Every structure is written in structure tokens, then in C-alpha cells.
């Protein structure tokens, strides 16, 4: 008996990050992530009334925009 490997590409939903994921990446609190979103500094995708997700590209954009030139 042979085992199968999953060769299907990941779905778009699998590539979305929760506010907690983003908080961990940025080393801030989930509340701070929500504040950044509300201030328009971090764009999100709303999947439902209370479900908010972020793309890795948006998190990368935010990091690049806030890097210092030291």
C-alpha cells in the first residue's frame, strides 16, 4: 500500500492570516492589529460580519512601509 501526497495547491483561504497570526508576526497585541486596521494602516478582508483576515502580502507591505533606515 502506498501513501498519497497532497499535490493540490493551497486554497486562498489557507493563505489568509487571523488577527492573532498578524499580532504574532508583528509582535504586537491582537487589539493593536484591530486599531491599525481601523486607522486604515493595515488592510483586511472581511469574510463575514465578525470575521476579518489579512493577506501575507498586506502584512509584508505594512512591515516594509514601517521599516526604519537605520
PDB file of N, CA, C and O in Angstrom, chain B, residues numbered from 101:
ATOM      1  N   UNK B 101       0.837  -1.171   0.000  1.00  0.00           N
ATOM      2  CA  UNK B 101       0.000   0.000   0.000  1.00  0.00           C
ATOM      3  C   UNK B 101       0.891   1.246   0.000  1.00  0.00           C
ATOM      4  O   UNK B 101       1.816   1.364   0.804  1.00  0.00           O
ATOM      5  N   UNK B 102       0.602   2.151  -0.895  1.00  0.00           N
ATOM      6  CA  UNK B 102       1.387   3.373  -0.986  1.00  0.00           C
ATOM      7  C   UNK B 102       0.586   4.524  -0.410  1.00  0.00           C
ATOM      8  O   UNK B 102      -0.645   4.512  -0.435  1.00  0.00           O
ATOM      9  N   UNK B 103       1.280   5.500   0.099  1.00  0.00           N
ATOM     10  CA  UNK B 103       0.589   6.672   0.630  1.00  0.00           C
ATOM     11  C   UNK B 103       0.560   7.755  -0.443  1.00  0.00           C
ATOM     12  O   UNK B 103       1.459   7.853  -1.278  1.00  0.00           O
ATOM     13  N   UNK B 104      -0.466   8.542  -0.400  1.00  0.00           N
ATOM     14  CA  UNK B 104      -0.604   9.648  -1.348  1.00  0.00           C
ATOM     15  C   UNK B 104      -0.106  10.929  -0.704  1.00  0.00           C
ATOM     16  O   UNK B 104      -0.249  11.145   0.500  1.00  0.00           O
ATOM     17  N   UNK B 105       0.468  11.751  -1.524  1.00  0.00           N
ATOM     18  CA  UNK B 105       0.847  13.075  -1.051  1.00  0.00           C
ATOM     19  C   UNK B 105      -0.123  14.073  -1.640  1.00  0.00           C
ATOM     20  O   UNK B 105      -0.616  13.897  -2.755  1.00  0.00           O
ATOM     21  N   UNK B 106      -0.386  15.092  -0.907  1.00  0.00           N
ATOM     22  CA  UNK B 106      -1.305  16.127  -1.362  1.00  0.00           C
ATOM     23  C   UNK B 106      -0.558  17.052  -2.317  1.00  0.00           C
ATOM     24  O   UNK B 106       0.323  17.801  -1.895  1.00  0.00           O
ATOM     25  N   UNK B 107      -0.906  17.002  -3.597  1.00  0.00           N
ATOM     26  CA  UNK B 107      -0.241  17.842  -4.594  1.00  0.00           C
ATOM     27  C   UNK B 107      -1.098  19.029  -5.004  1.00  0.00           C
ATOM     28  O   UNK B 107      -0.723  19.789  -5.896  1.00  0.00           O
ATOM     29  N   UNK B 108      -2.243  19.192  -4.359  1.00  0.00           N
ATOM     30  CA  UNK B 108      -3.105  20.319  -4.689  1.00  0.00           C
ATOM     31  C   UNK B 108      -2.527  21.593  -4.088  1.00  0.00           C
ATOM     32  O   UNK B 108      -2.007  21.572  -2.972  1.00  0.00           O
ATOM     33  N   UNK B 109      -2.614  22.706  -4.820  1.00  0.00           N
ATOM     34  CA  UNK B 109      -2.127  23.968  -4.263  1.00  0.00           C
ATOM     35  C   UNK B 109      -3.010  24.394  -3.095  1.00  0.00           C
ATOM     36  O   UNK B 109      -4.188  24.042  -3.052  1.00  0.00           O
ATOM     37  N   UNK B 110      -2.452  25.150  -2.148  1.00  0.00           N
ATOM     38  CA  UNK B 110      -3.268  25.590  -1.018  1.00  0.00           C
ATOM     39  C   UNK B 110      -4.381  26.516  -1.488  1.00  0.00           C
ATOM     40  O   UNK B 110      -4.219  27.250  -2.463  1.00  0.00           O
ATOM     41  N   UNK B 111      -5.479  26.477  -0.809  1.00  0.00           N
ATOM     42  CA  UNK B 111      -6.598  27.339  -1.171  1.00  0.00           C
ATOM     43  C   UNK B 111      -6.299  28.766  -0.739  1.00  0.00           C
ATOM     44  O   UNK B 111      -5.412  29.010   0.079  1.00  0.00           O
ATOM     45  N   UNK B 112      -7.044  29.693  -1.295  1.00  0.00           N
ATOM     46  CA  UNK B 112      -6.857  31.099  -0.943  1.00  0.00           C
ATOM     47  C   UNK B 112      -7.115  31.316   0.540  1.00  0.00           C
ATOM     48  O   UNK B 112      -6.433  32.115   1.181  1.00  0.00           O
ATOM     49  N   UNK B 113      -8.094  30.612   1.084  1.00  0.00           N
ATOM     50  CA  UNK B 113      -8.418  30.788   2.494  1.00  0.00           C
ATOM     51  C   UNK B 113      -7.272  30.319   3.391  1.00  0.00           C
ATOM     52  O   UNK B 113      -7.057  30.885   4.463  1.00  0.00           O
ATOM     53  N   UNK B 114      -6.544  29.305   2.969  1.00  0.00           N
ATOM     54  CA  UNK B 114      -5.421  28.807   3.763  1.00  0.00           C
ATOM     55  C   UNK B 114      -4.301  29.838   3.833  1.00  0.00           C
ATOM     56  O   UNK B 114      -3.464  29.776   4.734  1.00  0.00           O
ATOM     57  N   UNK B 115      -4.272  30.775   2.907  1.00  0.00           N
ATOM     58  CA  UNK B 115      -3.223  31.781   2.866  1.00  0.00           C
ATOM     59  C   UNK B 115      -3.590  33.038   3.646  1.00  0.00           C
ATOM     60  O   UNK B 115      -2.781  33.962   3.733  1.00  0.00           O
ATOM     61  N   UNK B 116      -4.782  33.092   4.210  1.00  0.00           N
ATOM     62  CA  UNK B 116      -5.204  34.255   4.973  1.00  0.00           C
ATOM     63  C   UNK B 116      -4.788  34.110   6.429  1.00  0.00           C
ATOM     64  O   UNK B 116      -4.759  33.007   6.974  1.00  0.00           O
ATOM     65  N   UNK B 117      -4.467  35.237   7.049  1.00  0.00           N
ATOM     66  CA  UNK B 117      -3.990  35.255   8.426  1.00  0.00           C
ATOM     67  C   UNK B 117      -5.044  35.845   9.351  1.00  0.00           C
ATOM     68  O   UNK B 117      -5.726  36.805   8.993  1.00  0.00           O
ATOM     69  N   UNK B 118      -5.172  35.277  10.523  1.00  0.00           N
ATOM     70  CA  UNK B 118      -6.077  35.817  11.535  1.00  0.00           C
ATOM     71  C   UNK B 118      -5.419  37.025  12.195  1.00  0.00           C
ATOM     72  O   UNK B 118      -4.208  37.208  12.076  1.00  0.00           O
ATOM     73  N   UNK B 119      -6.202  37.849  12.888  1.00  0.00           N
ATOM     74  CA  UNK B 119      -5.591  38.954  13.634  1.00  0.00           C
ATOM     75  C   UNK B 119      -4.543  38.460  14.638  1.00  0.00           C
ATOM     76  O   UNK B 119      -3.544  39.139  14.876  1.00  0.00           O
ATOM     77  N   UNK B 120      -4.769  37.292  15.221  1.00  0.00           N
ATOM     78  CA  UNK B 120      -3.806  36.725  16.162  1.00  0.00           C
ATOM     79  C   UNK B 120      -2.501  36.341  15.450  1.00  0.00           C
ATOM     80  O   UNK B 120      -1.413  36.526  15.995  1.00  0.00           O
ATOM     81  N   UNK B 121      -2.620  35.804  14.225  1.00  0.00           N
ATOM     82  CA  UNK B 121      -1.430  35.476  13.429  1.00  0.00           C
ATOM     83  C   UNK B 121      -0.617  36.736  13.142  1.00  0.00           C
ATOM     84  O   UNK B 121       0.604  36.754  13.296  1.00  0.00           O
ATOM     85  N   UNK B 122      -1.315  37.783  12.722  1.00  0.00           N
ATOM     86  CA  UNK B 122      -0.647  39.048  12.391  1.00  0.00           C
ATOM     87  C   UNK B 122       0.008  39.638  13.640  1.00  0.00           C
ATOM     88  O   UNK B 122       1.128  40.145  13.580  1.00  0.00           O
ATOM     89  N   UNK B 123      -0.694  39.570  14.761  1.00  0.00           N
ATOM     90  CA  UNK B 123      -0.140  40.076  16.019  1.00  0.00           C
ATOM     91  C   UNK B 123       1.158  39.357  16.367  1.00  0.00           C
ATOM     92  O   UNK B 123       2.120  39.981  16.816  1.00  0.00           O
ATOM     93  N   UNK B 124       1.182  38.063  16.163  1.00  0.00           N
ATOM     94  CA  UNK B 124       2.382  37.279  16.443  1.00  0.00           C
ATOM     95  C   UNK B 124       3.529  37.679  15.514  1.00  0.00           C
ATOM     96  O   UNK B 124       4.671  37.812  15.956  1.00  0.00           O
ATOM     97  N   UNK B 125       3.231  37.867  14.249  1.00  0.00           N
ATOM     98  CA  UNK B 125       4.255  38.255  13.271  1.00  0.00           C
ATOM     99  C   UNK B 125       4.829  39.631  13.605  1.00  0.00           C
ATOM    100  O   UNK B 125       6.043  39.832  13.566  1.00  0.00           O
ATOM    101  N   UNK B 126       3.941  40.580  13.935  1.00  0.00           N
ATOM    102  CA  UNK B 126       4.372  41.952  14.209  1.00  0.00           C
ATOM    103  C   UNK B 126       4.823  42.161  15.651  1.00  0.00           C
ATOM    104  O   UNK B 126       5.338  43.225  15.995  1.00  0.00           O
ATOM    105  N   UNK B 127       4.631  41.154  16.488  1.00  0.00           N
ATOM    106  CA  UNK B 127       4.965  41.210  17.910  1.00  0.00           C
ATOM    107  C   UNK B 127       4.225  42.338  18.615  1.00  0.00           C
ATOM    108  O   UNK B 127       4.806  43.115  19.372  1.00  0.00           O
ATOM    109  N   UNK B 128       2.918  42.403  18.339  1.00  0.00           N
ATOM    110  CA  UNK B 128       2.019  43.346  18.992  1.00  0.00           C
ATOM    111  C   UNK B 128       0.786  42.566  19.439  1.00  0.00           C
ATOM    112  O   UNK B 128       0.679  41.370  19.171  1.00  0.00           O
ATOM    113  N   UNK B 129      -0.129  43.223  20.106  1.00  0.00           N
ATOM    114  CA  UNK B 129      -1.332  42.544  20.578  1.00  0.00           C
ATOM    115  C   UNK B 129      -2.381  42.479  19.468  1.00  0.00           C
ATOM    116  O   UNK B 129      -2.350  43.290  18.543  1.00  0.00           O
ATOM    117  N   UNK B 130      -3.307  41.523  19.551  1.00  0.00           N
ATOM    118  CA  UNK B 130      -4.411  41.491  18.582  1.00  0.00           C
ATOM    119  C   UNK B 130      -5.226  42.793  18.595  1.00  0.00           C
ATOM    120  O   UNK B 130      -5.745  43.219  17.564  1.00  0.00           O
ATOM    121  N   UNK B 131      -5.329  43.408  19.760  1.00  0.00           N
ATOM    122  CA  UNK B 131      -6.046  44.686  19.852  1.00  0.00           C
ATOM    123  C   UNK B 131      -5.330  45.767  19.036  1.00  0.00           C
ATOM    124  O   UNK B 131      -5.978  46.587  18.386  1.00  0.00           O
ATOM    125  N   UNK B 132      -4.006  45.766  19.070  1.00  0.00           N
ATOM    126  CA  UNK B 132      -3.236  46.731  18.276  1.00  0.00           C
ATOM    127  C   UNK B 132      -3.427  46.480  16.781  1.00  0.00           C
ATOM    128  O   UNK B 132      -3.456  47.426  15.994  1.00  0.00           O
ATOM    129  N   UNK B 133      -3.557  45.217  16.386  1.00  0.00           N
ATOM    130  CA  UNK B 133      -3.832  44.888  14.981  1.00  0.00           C
ATOM    131  C   UNK B 133      -5.177  45.483  14.577  1.00  0.00           C
ATOM    132  O   UNK B 133      -5.295  46.082  13.508  1.00  0.00           O
ATOM    133  N   UNK B 134      -6.184  45.324  15.423  1.00  0.00           N
ATOM    134  CA  UNK B 134      -7.509  45.895  15.128  1.00  0.00           C
ATOM    135  C   UNK B 134      -7.434  47.416  15.017  1.00  0.00           C
ATOM    136  O   UNK B 134      -8.084  48.008  14.155  1.00  0.00           O
ATOM    137  N   UNK B 135      -6.654  48.041  15.874  1.00  0.00           N
ATOM    138  CA  UNK B 135      -6.508  49.504  15.813  1.00  0.00           C
ATOM    139  C   UNK B 135      -5.840  49.941  14.508  1.00  0.00           C
ATOM    140  O   UNK B 135      -6.251  50.926  13.895  1.00  0.00           O
ATOM    141  N   UNK B 136      -4.816  49.210  14.091  1.00  0.00           N
ATOM    142  CA  UNK B 136      -4.160  49.525  12.817  1.00  0.00           C
ATOM    143  C   UNK B 136      -5.141  49.396  11.663  1.00  0.00           C
ATOM    144  O   UNK B 136      -5.137  50.212  10.741  1.00  0.00           O
ATOM    145  N   UNK B 137      -5.978  48.371  11.717  1.00  0.00           N
ATOM    146  CA  UNK B 137      -6.993  48.173  10.678  1.00  0.00           C
ATOM    147  C   UNK B 137      -8.004  49.318  10.692  1.00  0.00           C
ATOM    148  O   UNK B 137      -8.342  49.860   9.640  1.00  0.00           O
ATOM    149  N   UNK B 138      -8.481  49.684  11.867  1.00  0.00           N
ATOM    150  CA  UNK B 138      -9.465  50.761  11.985  1.00  0.00           C
ATOM    151  C   UNK B 138      -8.891  52.101  11.545  1.00  0.00           C
ATOM    152  O   UNK B 138      -9.624  52.961  11.057  1.00  0.00           O
ATOM    153  N   UNK B 139      -7.586  52.284  11.716  1.00  0.00           N
ATOM    154  CA  UNK B 139      -6.924  53.522  11.306  1.00  0.00           C
ATOM    155  C   UNK B 139      -6.589  53.537   9.818  1.00  0.00           C
ATOM    156  O   UNK B 139      -6.119  54.548   9.297  1.00  0.00           O
ATOM    157  N   UNK B 140      -6.828  52.420   9.133  1.00  0.00           N
ATOM    158  CA  UNK B 140      -6.557  52.348   7.704  1.00  0.00           C
ATOM    159  C   UNK B 140      -5.110  52.039   7.363  1.00  0.00           C
ATOM    160  O   UNK B 140      -4.715  52.149   6.202  1.00  0.00           O
ATOM    161  N   UNK B 141      -4.318  51.657   8.345  1.00  0.00           N
ATOM    162  CA  UNK B 141      -2.907  51.372   8.102  1.00  0.00           C
ATOM    163  C   UNK B 141      -2.659  49.928   7.700  1.00  0.00           C
ATOM    164  O   UNK B 141      -1.606  49.610   7.148  1.00  0.00           O
ATOM    165  N   UNK B 142      -3.620  49.049   7.973  1.00  0.00           N
ATOM    166  CA  UNK B 142      -3.480  47.632   7.669  1.00  0.00           C
ATOM    167  C   UNK B 142      -4.793  47.169   7.048  1.00  0.00           C
ATOM    168  O   UNK B 142      -5.817  47.079   7.725  1.00  0.00           O
ATOM    169  N   UNK B 143      -4.750  46.875   5.749  1.00  0.00           N
ATOM    170  CA  UNK B 143      -5.966  46.484   5.032  1.00  0.00           C
ATOM    171  C   UNK B 143      -6.311  45.029   5.318  1.00  0.00           C
ATOM    172  O   UNK B 143      -5.433  44.178   5.456  1.00  0.00           O
ATOM    173  N   UNK B 144      -7.603  44.769   5.401  1.00  0.00           N
ATOM    174  CA  UNK B 144      -8.070  43.417   5.723  1.00  0.00           C
ATOM    175  C   UNK B 144      -9.170  42.998   4.771  1.00  0.00           C
ATOM    176  O   UNK B 144      -9.753  43.816   4.060  1.00  0.00           O
ATOM    177  N   UNK B 145      -9.438  41.709   4.775  1.00  0.00           N
ATOM    178  CA  UNK B 145     -10.544  41.128   4.022  1.00  0.00           C
ATOM    179  C   UNK B 145     -11.582  40.672   5.026  1.00  0.00           C
ATOM    180  O   UNK B 145     -11.272  39.924   5.953  1.00  0.00           O
ATOM    181  N   UNK B 146     -12.802  41.117   4.843  1.00  0.00           N
ATOM    182  CA  UNK B 146     -13.882  40.715   5.744  1.00  0.00           C
ATOM    183  C   UNK B 146     -14.608  39.534   5.114  1.00  0.00           C
ATOM    184  O   UNK B 146     -15.133  39.636   4.006  1.00  0.00           O
ATOM    185  N   UNK B 147     -14.634  38.410   5.833  1.00  0.00           N
ATOM    186  CA  UNK B 147     -15.269  37.193   5.334  1.00  0.00           C
ATOM    187  C   UNK B 147     -16.677  37.013   5.877  1.00  0.00           C
ATOM    188  O   UNK B 147     -17.418  36.149   5.407  1.00  0.00           O
ATOM    189  N   UNK B 148     -17.039  37.789   6.825  1.00  0.00           N
ATOM    190  CA  UNK B 148     -18.359  37.713   7.435  1.00  0.00           C
ATOM    191  C   UNK B 148     -18.525  38.919   8.330  1.00  0.00           C
ATOM    192  O   UNK B 148     -17.698  39.831   8.326  1.00  0.00           O
ATOM    193  N   UNK B 149     -19.591  38.918   9.092  1.00  0.00           N
ATOM    194  CA  UNK B 149     -19.865  40.061   9.958  1.00  0.00           C
ATOM    195  C   UNK B 149     -18.723  40.316  10.940  1.00  0.00           C
ATOM    196  O   UNK B 149     -18.331  41.463  11.155  1.00  0.00           O
ATOM    197  N   UNK B 150     -18.190  39.252  11.531  1.00  0.00           N
ATOM    198  CA  UNK B 150     -17.150  39.406  12.539  1.00  0.00           C
ATOM    199  C   UNK B 150     -15.820  38.762  12.154  1.00  0.00           C
ATOM    200  O   UNK B 150     -14.885  38.761  12.954  1.00  0.00           O
ATOM    201  N   UNK B 151     -15.723  38.224  10.959  1.00  0.00           N
ATOM    202  CA  UNK B 151     -14.522  37.501  10.550  1.00  0.00           C
ATOM    203  C   UNK B 151     -13.651  38.382   9.665  1.00  0.00           C
ATOM    204  O   UNK B 151     -14.047  38.762   8.563  1.00  0.00           O
ATOM    205  N   UNK B 152     -12.468  38.698  10.158  1.00  0.00           N
ATOM    206  CA  UNK B 152     -11.519  39.545   9.441  1.00  0.00           C
ATOM    207  C   UNK B 152     -10.233  38.749   9.250  1.00  0.00           C
ATOM    208  O   UNK B 152      -9.749  38.098  10.176  1.00  0.00           O
ATOM    209  N   UNK B 153      -9.689  38.808   8.044  1.00  0.00           N
ATOM    210  CA  UNK B 153      -8.440  38.113   7.739  1.00  0.00           C
ATOM    211  C   UNK B 153      -7.522  39.051   6.962  1.00  0.00           C
ATOM    212  O   UNK B 153      -7.973  40.004   6.325  1.00  0.00           O
ATOM    213  N   UNK B 154      -6.233  38.762   7.028  1.00  0.00           N
ATOM    214  CA  UNK B 154      -5.213  39.572   6.381  1.00  0.00           C
ATOM    215  C   UNK B 154      -4.392  38.698   5.441  1.00  0.00           C
ATOM    216  O   UNK B 154      -4.152  37.525   5.727  1.00  0.00           O
ATOM    217  N   UNK B 155      -3.963  39.268   4.322  1.00  0.00           N
ATOM    218  CA  UNK B 155      -3.108  38.512   3.405  1.00  0.00           C
ATOM    219  C   UNK B 155      -1.653  38.672   3.842  1.00  0.00           C
ATOM    220  O   UNK B 155      -1.279  39.710   4.389  1.00  0.00           O
ATOM    221  N   UNK B 156      -0.840  37.660   3.604  1.00  0.00           N
ATOM    222  CA  UNK B 156       0.589  37.801   3.901  1.00  0.00           C
ATOM    223  C   UNK B 156       1.216  38.983   3.153  1.00  0.00           C
ATOM    224  O   UNK B 156       2.108  39.647   3.682  1.00  0.00           O
ATOM    225  N   UNK B 157       0.758  39.245   1.940  1.00  0.00           N
ATOM    226  CA  UNK B 157       1.291  40.371   1.163  1.00  0.00           C
ATOM    227  C   UNK B 157       0.995  41.700   1.849  1.00  0.00           C
ATOM    228  O   UNK B 157       1.833  42.602   1.832  1.00  0.00           O
ATOM    229  N   UNK B 158      -0.185  41.833   2.452  1.00  0.00           N
ATOM    230  CA  UNK B 158      -0.537  43.069   3.153  1.00  0.00           C
ATOM    231  C   UNK B 158       0.328  43.244   4.396  1.00  0.00           C
ATOM    232  O   UNK B 158       0.748  44.359   4.707  1.00  0.00           O
ATOM    233  N   UNK B 159       0.592  42.167   5.099  1.00  0.00           N
ATOM    234  CA  UNK B 159       1.462  42.242   6.279  1.00  0.00           C
ATOM    235  C   UNK B 159       2.880  42.620   5.845  1.00  0.00           C
ATOM    236  O   UNK B 159       3.527  43.439   6.498  1.00  0.00           O
ATOM    237  N   UNK B 160       3.362  42.037   4.762  1.00  0.00           N
ATOM    238  CA  UNK B 160       4.684  42.386   4.228  1.00  0.00           C
ATOM    239  C   UNK B 160       4.740  43.852   3.816  1.00  0.00           C
ATOM    240  O   UNK B 160       5.737  44.529   4.068  1.00  0.00           O
ATOM    241  N   UNK B 161       3.670  44.350   3.182  1.00  0.00           N
ATOM    242  CA  UNK B 161       3.609  45.757   2.775  1.00  0.00           C
ATOM    243  C   UNK B 161       3.684  46.666   4.000  1.00  0.00           C
ATOM    244  O   UNK B 161       4.401  47.667   3.997  1.00  0.00           O
ATOM    245  N   UNK B 162       2.944  46.312   5.035  1.00  0.00           N
ATOM    246  CA  UNK B 162       2.940  47.104   6.261  1.00  0.00           C
ATOM    247  C   UNK B 162       4.338  47.139   6.883  1.00  0.00           C
ATOM    248  O   UNK B 162       4.814  48.196   7.296  1.00  0.00           O
ATOM    249  N   UNK B 163       4.983  45.992   6.943  1.00  0.00           N
ATOM    250  CA  UNK B 163       6.333  45.925   7.520  1.00  0.00           C
ATOM    251  C   UNK B 163       7.300  46.784   6.710  1.00  0.00           C
ATOM    252  O   UNK B 163       8.080  47.546   7.282  1.00  0.00           O
ATOM    253  N   UNK B 164       7.255  46.666   5.386  1.00  0.00           N
ATOM    254  CA  UNK B 164       8.152  47.443   4.526  1.00  0.00           C
ATOM    255  C   UNK B 164       7.916  48.942   4.681  1.00  0.00           C
ATOM    256  O   UNK B 164       8.863  49.728   4.663  1.00  0.00           O
ATOM    257  N   UNK B 165       6.662  49.334   4.831  1.00  0.00           N
ATOM    258  CA  UNK B 165       6.329  50.750   4.954  1.00  0.00           C
ATOM    259  C   UNK B 165       6.774  51.332   6.297  1.00  0.00           C
ATOM    260  O   UNK B 165       6.927  52.546   6.427  1.00  0.00           O
ATOM    261  N   UNK B 166       6.981  50.478   7.282  1.00  0.00           N
ATOM    262  CA  UNK B 166       7.319  50.958   8.621  1.00  0.00           C
ATOM    263  C   UNK B 166       8.735  50.598   9.064  1.00  0.00           C
ATOM    264  O   UNK B 166       9.063  50.683  10.247  1.00  0.00           O
ATOM    265  N   UNK B 167       9.567  50.197   8.114  1.00  0.00           N
ATOM    266  CA  UNK B 167      10.961  49.914   8.458  1.00  0.00           C
ATOM    267  C   UNK B 167      11.740  51.216   8.531  1.00  0.00           C
ATOM    268  O   UNK B 167      11.520  52.133   7.740  1.00  0.00           O
ATOM    269  N   UNK B 168      12.646  51.282   9.481  1.00  0.00           N
ATOM    270  CA  UNK B 168      13.487  52.474   9.586  1.00  0.00           C
ATOM    271  C   UNK B 168      14.737  52.284   8.731  1.00  0.00           C
ATOM    272  O   UNK B 168      15.117  51.160   8.405  1.00  0.00           O
ATOM    273  N   UNK B 169      15.357  53.382   8.381  1.00  0.00           N
ATOM    274  CA  UNK B 169      16.541  53.345   7.518  1.00  0.00           C
ATOM    275  C   UNK B 169      17.838  53.311   8.321  1.00  0.00           C
ATOM    276  O   UNK B 169      18.884  53.706   7.807  1.00  0.00           O
ATOM    277  N   UNK B 170      17.793  52.858   9.548  1.00  0.00           N
ATOM    278  CA  UNK B 170      18.990  52.813  10.405  1.00  0.00           C
ATOM    279  C   UNK B 170      20.016  51.873   9.876  1.00  0.00           C
ATOM    280  O   UNK B 170      21.079  51.718  10.476  1.00  0.00           O
TER     281      UNK B 170
END
